[in-house]
Amino acid sequence: MTRDRSTDRSVRPLTEARLRRIAAYHLERWESSREGLRRVLLRRVDRAVRAGVGDREALAEIVARIVEDHVGLGTVDDRRYAEAAVRRARARGGSARKVATVLAAKGIDRETSAEALRTDETSELDAARAYARRRGLGAWRSGPTDPERARKDLAAMGRAGFGYDVARRALADAD
C-alpha cells in the first residue's frame, strides 16, 4: 500500500534550522541556481503544509532568507551554475537556443544565460556535430542513408534547436 504524502501525518514540522540543513545537504550533492534551491525548499514546505504542520507564508519567508544567505556565502551562484550547465550541454550537443530555454526553466535570467553562452568556446557547428554523433544522424549513421532518412535527420536537428545551414553542414560532415 502506498502512502498518500499529501495527507501524511508523520511529516515533521519544519523549523528554520531544519530548512537550513535541508538546503546544505542539497547543495553538498548538487550545484544549484537560486531559483532551483528555492523550489527544492518550497516543495518541502508545501509537503509540510499539506500535512498540516506548517504555515506556508511564514516558511516561505524563511526559505527566501536561507536562499539569500547562500547567495551571500557564494554557495549559490547563478553565473557559475549557468556556465557549468552551458559547458555540459554544449559538449553533449545542445544548441544555443535549447540551452537558453533550459536555463530559463531553471530560473536563470536572460542576461546571465546569454553571458554564459558567449563565454563558451563551443561553436554552434561543433555542438551540432556532437548532437548528430551522439544520436547517430547523417554521416554518423551506419548503413546507407536514403533521402527520407536524411529529411528526418534534418528535422531532428531542427527540433534540437539548430538552424538549417548548421544542421545540413553537421549532418554531411563526419570529421
Secondary structure, DSSP 8 states (H G I E B T S, - for coil): ----GGG-TT-----HHHHHHHHHHHHHHS---HHHHHHHHHHHHHHHHHTT---HHHHHHHHHHHHHHHHHHTS--HHHHHHHHHHHHHHTT--HHHHHHHHHHTT--HHHHHHHHHH----HHHHHHHHHHHHT-GGGSSS---HHHHHHHHHHHHHTT--HHHHHHHHH---
